[in-house]
Amino acid sequence: MTTQIHSTFRHLALFCVAALLLSANVATAQFGPAKVSVTDIVERGDIASGRAFVGTVEARRHSMVGAAVGGRVIEFLVNDGDFVKKDRPLAKLLTRNLQIQIAAATAEWELRKQELLELKNGSREEEIRQAEARMKAAETTARYAKTKLARTKELVDQKATTRDHIDEDTSISEVSTDTARAAKAAYDLVIAGPRPEKIAQAHARALSAEEEINRLNDILEKHTIKAPFDGYVVAEHTEVGQWIESGKLVAEIVEVDPIEVRVHVQESYIPRLTLGVSARVDVDALPNQTFIGTVIAIVPKGDEKSRTFPVRVALKNLQQPDGTPLLKPGMFAKVELPVDQKKNVRLVPKDSLVLGGPQPVVYVVIPGEKLTVQPVPVQLGIAIGSWIEVKGELKGGQQVVVEGNERLRPGAEIIAVPAEIKPPSGERAPGKKLP
């Protein structure tokens, strides 16, 4: 059955190639040769072969979004399947009472700020003049009282008045002197202005009022539940009019680009697997698509019953014409990992692959009086870095188009330029003289 399917795909690919030959010749005549970058097919005998493992497509992140505060839902803004950007509102809770509290707290803060400003500005000019006038009036009264007391003493010595008069004038003089001292002290206080401690207290009261507003605004912000990251809504847990308590679920969000595939690898293969290696991913629901991912995690705790370890492979998700993601969490996948013994393989750069058709193809350079290209259907094998194993009607020494292949057609004439690309060994590939 599998052989029949592969044969069908091959015939379909060859038919598509033949159908495009005529359009390629017309395009070449109109626009001239296409300038492309090419490199050699590499034959290697020291590349680990792949082994397929069963896996499941999973979301990169899955968040159960809950409410940080309790309240009544007045708006629920998303539905299952909606795409949401980070910080987009998902639901809003009733905030009328909270807004009243914020208004009162704002008024209190304004009062405290004005009190602080009054202390910082110190005494007004009119207050200083008033205190100075009172001080001078008190000093004048005190001098008069002293003068009168002196005259009274003279009269007593002359026996022209009684002792009661001198006692009365003495009392008045002392009171006037104390009043003058008090007026002088009051004047000095007005000049000195408020104590630093009073200003510090007013400043603290103003800060406290401001922080109360910040606290209430923080609570107000929590009344709008937002998306934690870009993703899709996969579940709704509330509706308009419902009362929700703090911590209760509102919606579920999944991030699907990049997306991951989780596979369980037998313990005997784990020592041969390293982080960063490429992996080919095939999804049964998408038989005409091939994906290349990267091993991003080897979980260091295995299952004691199956003796397998979880391995996470990350890959870029594609979008369908309607904007929805091509790969979806829960899909069945097969992942080919480089864990088997080494063998001879042919490698081409990943950029040379033309995907999206019934079978991946590479454009091979055909030498002659004029350089042309022909698409060759290939089957993909294990990937290593920016290179990938291919199986098909290819030969060592042939060249494939690395850049510019997305605009080529079968039989198109080209101008070839050696590509700046490193071979799997990590050494720079030597330039090859083009025919």
CORLIN-V841070 format. One record per residue. N is the residue number from 1. RES is the residue in three letters. PSI is psi in radians with two decimals (none if undefined). D_FIRST is the distance of its C-alpha to the first C-alpha in Angstrom with 2 decimals. Layout:
# CORLIN-V841070
N|RES|PSI|D_FIRST / N|RES|PSI|D_FIRST
This chain:
# CORLIN-V841070
1|MET|-0.78|0.00 / 2|THR|-0.70|3.82 / 3|THR|-0.72|5.43 / 4|GLN|-0.71|5.19 / 5|ILE|-0.80|6.42 / 6|HIS|-0.68|8.84 / 7|SER|-0.71|9.91 / 8|THR|-0.80|10.70 / 9|PHE|-0.70|12.62 / 10|ARG|-0.79|14.37 / 11|HIS|-0.67|15.57 / 12|LEU|-0.71|16.69 / 13|ALA|-0.75|18.56 / 14|LEU|-0.61|20.21 / 15|PHE|-0.73|21.26 / 16|CYS|-0.67|22.86 / 17|VAL|-0.79|24.61 / 18|ALA|-0.65|26.03 / 19|ALA|-0.43|27.17 / 20|LEU|-0.19|29.11 / 21|LEU|-0.78|30.99 / 22|LEU|-0.78|33.73 / 23|SER|-0.55|34.44 / 24|ALA|-0.73|34.70 / 25|ASN|-0.68|37.35 / 26|VAL|-0.76|39.35 / 27|ALA|-0.69|39.28 / 28|THR|-0.69|40.45 / 29|ALA|-0.55|43.28 / 30|GLN|-0.70|44.42 / 31|PHE|-0.15|44.29 / 32|GLY|3.10|44.36 / 33|PRO|2.52|42.33 / 34|ALA|2.35|40.70 / 35|LYS|2.12|41.95 / 36|VAL|2.86|39.19 / 37|SER|2.40|38.96 / 38|VAL|2.80|36.87 / 39|THR|2.87|36.21 / 40|ASP|2.61|34.78 / 41|ILE|2.32|31.35 / 42|VAL|2.29|32.14 / 43|GLU|2.17|30.87 / 44|ARG|2.58|31.46 / 45|GLY|0.11|31.24 / 46|ASP|0.62|32.39 / 47|ILE|2.29|29.84 / 48|ALA|2.35|28.27 / 49|SER|2.84|24.52 / 50|GLY|2.76|22.64 / 51|ARG|2.38|21.16 / 52|ALA|2.42|19.25 / 53|PHE|2.55|21.11 / 54|VAL|2.38|20.59 / 55|GLY|-3.14|23.21 / 56|THR|2.35|24.68 / 57|VAL|2.28|26.14 / 58|GLU|2.68|29.89 / 59|ALA|2.51|32.95 / 60|ARG|-0.72|35.17 / 61|ARG|2.48|38.13 / 62|HIS|1.98|38.53 / 63|SER|2.25|42.09 / 64|MET|1.68|43.63 / 65|VAL|2.14|46.51 / 66|GLY|3.02|49.66 / 67|ALA|2.32|53.21 / 68|ALA|-0.33|55.86 / 69|VAL|2.83|58.64 / 70|GLY|2.74|59.10 / 71|GLY|3.07|59.77 / 72|ARG|2.32|58.93 / 73|VAL|2.10|55.98 / 74|ILE|-0.32|57.37 / 75|GLU|2.31|54.31 / 76|PHE|1.97|50.58 / 77|LEU|0.06|49.08 / 78|VAL|2.87|45.26 / 79|ASN|2.85|42.39 / 80|ASP|2.32|38.93 / 81|GLY|-0.19|36.68 / 82|ASP|2.47|39.66 / 83|PHE|2.32|39.68 / 84|VAL|2.46|42.97 / 85|LYS|2.77|44.78 / 86|LYS|2.39|46.63 / 87|ASP|0.14|49.96 / 88|ARG|2.37|49.15 / 89|PRO|2.34|50.94 / 90|LEU|-0.69|48.80 / 91|ALA|2.71|51.72 / 92|LYS|2.45|55.53 / 93|LEU|2.79|58.07 / 94|LEU|2.31|61.61 / 95|THR|0.19|64.07 / 96|ARG|-0.86|67.39 / 97|ASN|-0.67|69.34 / 98|LEU|-0.67|68.05 / 99|GLN|-0.61|69.12 / 100|ILE|-0.75|72.64 / 101|GLN|-0.68|72.78 / 102|ILE|-0.69|71.74 / 103|ALA|-0.74|74.48 / 104|ALA|-0.73|77.08 / 105|ALA|-0.61|75.95 / 106|THR|-0.70|76.12 / 107|ALA|-0.73|79.71 / 108|GLU|-0.71|80.65 / 109|TRP|-0.71|79.22 / 110|GLU|-0.69|81.25 / 111|LEU|-0.83|84.37 / 112|ARG|-0.61|83.83 / 113|LYS|-0.72|83.26 / 114|GLN|-0.64|86.50 / 115|GLU|-0.76|88.41 / 116|LEU|-0.74|87.17 / 117|LEU|-0.67|88.06 / 118|GLU|-0.75|91.53 / 119|LEU|-0.71|92.14 / 120|LYS|-0.61|90.84 / 121|ASN|-0.32|93.10 / 122|GLY|-2.85|96.17 / 123|SER|2.53|99.51 / 124|ARG|2.79|100.31 / 125|GLU|-0.66|103.35 / 126|GLU|-0.67|105.14 / 127|GLU|-0.68|104.68 / 128|ILE|-0.79|106.12 / 129|ARG|-0.67|109.15 / 130|GLN|-0.81|109.69 / 131|ALA|-0.66|109.63 / 132|GLU|-0.73|111.95 / 133|ALA|-0.75|114.41 / 134|ARG|-0.69|114.48 / 135|MET|-0.77|115.07 / 136|LYS|-0.67|117.97 / 137|ALA|-0.74|119.47 / 138|ALA|-0.69|119.35 / 139|GLU|-0.69|120.93 / 140|THR|-0.78|123.69 / 141|THR|-0.70|124.39 / 142|ALA|-0.71|124.51 / 143|ARG|-0.73|127.01 / 144|TYR|-0.75|129.18 / 145|ALA|-0.67|129.16 / 146|LYS|-0.74|130.26 / 147|THR|-0.78|133.04 / 148|LYS|-0.70|134.28 / 149|LEU|-0.67|134.23 / 150|ALA|-0.74|136.37 / 151|ARG|-0.68|138.97 / 152|THR|-0.69|139.08 / 153|LYS|-0.66|139.84 / 154|GLU|-0.71|142.73 / 155|LEU|-0.63|144.11 / 156|VAL|-0.74|143.91 / 157|ASP|-0.56|145.83 / 158|GLN|0.06|148.45 / 159|LYS|0.58|148.46 / 160|ALA|-0.10|147.61 / 161|THR|2.96|144.65 / 162|THR|2.94|143.43 / 163|ARG|-0.44|140.99 / 164|ASP|-0.62|138.57 / 165|HIS|-0.73|137.97 / 166|ILE|-0.63|136.93 / 167|ASP|-0.72|134.53 / 168|GLU|-0.79|132.96 / 169|ASP|-0.56|132.61 / 170|THR|-0.75|131.19 / 171|SER|-0.75|128.48 / 172|ILE|-0.72|127.65 / 173|SER|-0.75|127.48 / 174|GLU|-0.74|125.09 / 175|VAL|-0.74|122.81 / 176|SER|-0.67|122.85 / 177|THR|-0.77|122.00 / 178|ASP|-0.67|119.03 / 179|THR|-0.69|117.86 / 180|ALA|-0.70|118.03 / 181|ARG|-0.72|115.99 / 182|ALA|-0.71|113.36 / 183|ALA|-0.67|113.23 / 184|LYS|-0.72|112.87 / 185|ALA|-0.72|110.01 / 186|ALA|-0.69|108.31 / 187|TYR|-0.78|108.69 / 188|ASP|-0.67|107.19 / 189|LEU|-0.72|104.18 / 190|VAL|-0.72|103.61 / 191|ILE|-0.75|103.81 / 192|ALA|-0.52|101.49 / 193|GLY|-3.05|98.85 / 194|PRO|2.69|96.40 / 195|ARG|2.58|95.63 / 196|PRO|-0.60|92.37 / 197|GLU|-0.65|91.40 / 198|LYS|-0.72|91.70 / 199|ILE|-0.72|89.47 / 200|ALA|-0.71|86.90 / 201|GLN|-0.76|86.96 / 202|ALA|-0.67|86.47 / 203|HIS|-0.74|83.62 / 204|ALA|-0.71|81.93 / 205|ARG|-0.67|82.35 / 206|ALA|-0.72|80.80 / 207|LEU|-0.72|77.80 / 208|SER|-0.74|77.37 / 209|ALA|-0.67|77.39 / 210|GLU|-0.73|74.82 / 211|GLU|-0.53|72.48 / 212|GLU|-0.67|72.76 / 213|ILE|-0.75|71.48 / 214|ASN|-0.70|68.59 / 215|ARG|-0.79|67.76 / 216|LEU|-0.66|67.77 / 217|ASN|-0.62|65.72 / 218|ASP|-0.75|63.13 / 219|ILE|-0.70|62.94 / 220|LEU|-0.74|62.79 / 221|GLU|-0.61|59.84 / 222|LYS|-0.24|57.98 / 223|HIS|-0.13|58.39 / 224|THR|1.94|55.71 / 225|ILE|2.19|52.35 / 226|LYS|2.79|50.32 / 227|ALA|2.32|46.79 / 228|PRO|-0.33|46.69 / 229|PHE|2.98|44.16 / 230|ASP|2.30|41.93 / 231|GLY|-2.92|39.09 / 232|TYR|2.48|37.80 / 233|VAL|2.18|39.41 / 234|VAL|-0.11|37.03 / 235|ALA|2.50|39.62 / 236|GLU|2.42|43.13 / 237|HIS|0.19|45.70 / 238|THR|3.14|48.86 / 239|GLU|2.87|50.33 / 240|VAL|2.35|53.57 / 241|GLY|-0.27|56.55 / 242|GLN|2.47|55.14 / 243|TRP|2.22|57.27 / 244|ILE|2.49|55.40 / 245|GLU|2.84|56.87 / 246|SER|2.29|56.67 / 247|GLY|-0.18|53.36 / 248|LYS|2.60|51.48 / 249|LEU|2.52|48.07 / 250|VAL|-0.82|47.93 / 251|ALA|2.91|44.36 / 252|GLU|2.34|41.31 / 253|ILE|2.40|40.25 / 254|VAL|2.48|37.18 / 255|GLU|2.19|36.93 / 256|VAL|0.15|33.50 / 257|ASP|1.90|34.32 / 258|PRO|2.83|33.85 / 259|ILE|2.89|31.29 / 260|GLU|2.73|30.12 / 261|VAL|2.21|27.18 / 262|ARG|2.14|28.28 / 263|VAL|2.69|26.31 / 264|HIS|2.01|27.55 / 265|VAL|2.34|27.64 / 266|GLN|2.57|28.58 / 267|GLU|-0.48|32.16 / 268|SER|-0.37|31.44 / 269|TYR|-0.31|29.81 / 270|ILE|-0.74|32.51 / 271|PRO|-0.37|35.08 / 272|ARG|-0.04|32.76 / 273|LEU|2.39|32.20 / 274|THR|2.73|34.86 / 275|LEU|2.54|35.72 / 276|GLY|-0.16|35.09 / 277|VAL|2.65|31.99 / 278|SER|2.69|29.22 / 279|ALA|2.40|25.84 / 280|ARG|2.37|22.63 / 281|VAL|2.21|21.48 / 282|ASP|2.36|18.14 / 283|VAL|2.19|18.27 / 284|ASP|-0.59|15.41 / 285|ALA|-0.24|17.66 / 286|LEU|1.24|17.98 / 287|PRO|-0.35|14.68 / 288|ASN|0.19|16.71 / 289|GLN|2.48|19.49 / 290|THR|2.38|20.32 / 291|PHE|2.54|23.48 / 292|ILE|2.14|25.85 / 293|GLY|-3.08|28.14 / 294|THR|2.37|30.94 / 295|VAL|2.03|31.67 / 296|ILE|-0.22|34.90 / 297|ALA|2.40|35.56 / 298|ILE|1.80|34.99 / 299|VAL|2.17|36.63 / 300|PRO|0.49|38.97 / 301|LYS|2.12|38.63 / 302|GLY|3.01|35.76 / 303|ASP|2.19|34.74 / 304|GLU|-0.44|36.61 / 305|LYS|-0.84|34.15 / 306|SER|-0.22|30.84 / 307|ARG|0.78|32.62 / 308|THR|2.73|30.78 / 309|PHE|2.37|32.40 / 310|PRO|2.35|31.66 / 311|VAL|2.29|30.85 / 312|ARG|2.25|31.26 / 313|VAL|2.16|29.57 / 314|ALA|2.49|31.21 / 315|LEU|2.71|29.81 / 316|LYS|2.36|31.12 / 317|ASN|2.57|29.88 / 318|LEU|2.81|29.37 / 319|GLN|2.49|30.78 / 320|GLN|2.91|29.28 / 321|PRO|-0.50|31.40 / 322|ASP|0.06|33.17 / 323|GLY|-0.13|34.23 / 324|THR|2.71|32.21 / 325|PRO|2.50|30.33 / 326|LEU|-0.85|26.67 / 327|LEU|2.32|26.06 / 328|LYS|2.47|27.52 / 329|PRO|2.39|28.63 / 330|GLY|-0.22|26.46 / 331|MET|2.58|23.05 / 332|PHE|2.37|20.42 / 333|ALA|2.72|19.97 / 334|LYS|2.27|18.75 / 335|VAL|2.21|21.47 / 336|GLU|2.05|21.43 / 337|LEU|2.54|24.92 / 338|PRO|1.43|26.71 / 339|VAL|-0.11|27.54 / 340|ASP|-3.13|26.21 / 341|GLN|2.76|28.14 / 342|LYS|2.69|28.92 / 343|LYS|2.97|27.21 / 344|ASN|2.29|27.54 / 345|VAL|2.82|26.04 / 346|ARG|2.34|26.72 / 347|LEU|2.49|28.11 / 348|VAL|2.73|29.02 / 349|PRO|2.55|31.03 / 350|LYS|-0.53|29.23 / 351|ASP|-0.25|31.45 / 352|SER|-0.21|29.88 / 353|LEU|2.41|26.55 / 354|VAL|1.90|26.17 / 355|LEU|3.05|23.94 / 356|GLY|-0.25|23.28 / 357|GLY|-2.95|21.07 / 358|PRO|-0.36|17.35 / 359|GLN|2.48|17.49 / 360|PRO|2.54|20.56 / 361|VAL|2.75|22.84 / 362|VAL|2.58|26.08 / 363|TYR|2.05|28.94 / 364|VAL|2.40|30.05 / 365|VAL|2.25|33.68 / 366|ILE|1.96|34.28 / 367|PRO|2.80|37.76 / 368|GLY|-2.91|40.20 / 369|GLU|-0.64|43.44 / 370|LYS|2.44|41.92 / 371|LEU|2.27|39.25 / 372|THR|3.06|36.14 / 373|VAL|2.66|32.72 / 374|GLN|2.36|29.17 / 375|PRO|2.41|26.13 / 376|VAL|2.05|23.44 / 377|PRO|2.44|20.00 / 378|VAL|2.76|19.42 / 379|GLN|2.45|17.32 / 380|LEU|2.52|19.65 / 381|GLY|-2.39|20.63 / 382|ILE|2.57|23.71 / 383|ALA|2.56|26.70 / 384|ILE|1.89|30.31 / 385|GLY|-2.23|33.05 / 386|SER|0.15|32.83 / 387|TRP|2.77|30.38 / 388|ILE|2.54|26.63 / 389|GLU|2.41|24.36 / 390|VAL|2.56|22.33 / 391|LYS|2.24|19.87 / 392|GLY|-2.89|19.85 / 393|GLU|1.17|22.24 / 394|LEU|2.69|25.32 / 395|LYS|2.64|28.29 / 396|GLY|2.46|31.04 / 397|GLY|-0.29|34.15 / 398|GLN|2.80|32.49 / 399|GLN|2.57|33.55 / 400|VAL|2.68|31.74 / 401|VAL|2.25|33.35 / 402|VAL|-0.74|34.06 / 403|GLU|2.35|36.37 / 404|GLY|0.01|36.46 / 405|ASN|-0.32|32.81 / 406|GLU|-0.31|32.43 / 407|ARG|0.13|34.66 / 408|LEU|2.76|33.36 / 409|ARG|2.72|31.74 / 410|PRO|2.33|30.23 / 411|GLY|0.07|33.15 / 412|ALA|2.48|35.64 / 413|GLU|2.47|38.75 / 414|ILE|2.83|39.55 / 415|ILE|1.99|42.38 / 416|ALA|2.37|40.96 / 417|VAL|2.31|42.68 / 418|PRO|2.32|41.76 / 419|ALA|2.51|40.30 / 420|GLU|1.62|42.15 / 421|ILE|2.49|39.42 / 422|LYS|2.42|39.44 / 423|PRO|3.01|36.92 / 424|PRO|-0.43|35.16 / 425|SER|-0.27|38.19 / 426|GLY|-0.12|40.38 / 427|GLU|2.64|42.56 / 428|ARG|2.29|43.13 / 429|ALA|2.36|41.15 / 430|PRO|2.50|43.57 / 431|GLY|2.53|43.88 / 432|LYS|2.37|42.58 / 433|LYS|2.20|44.53 / 434|LEU|2.48|42.62 / 435|PRO|none|42.67
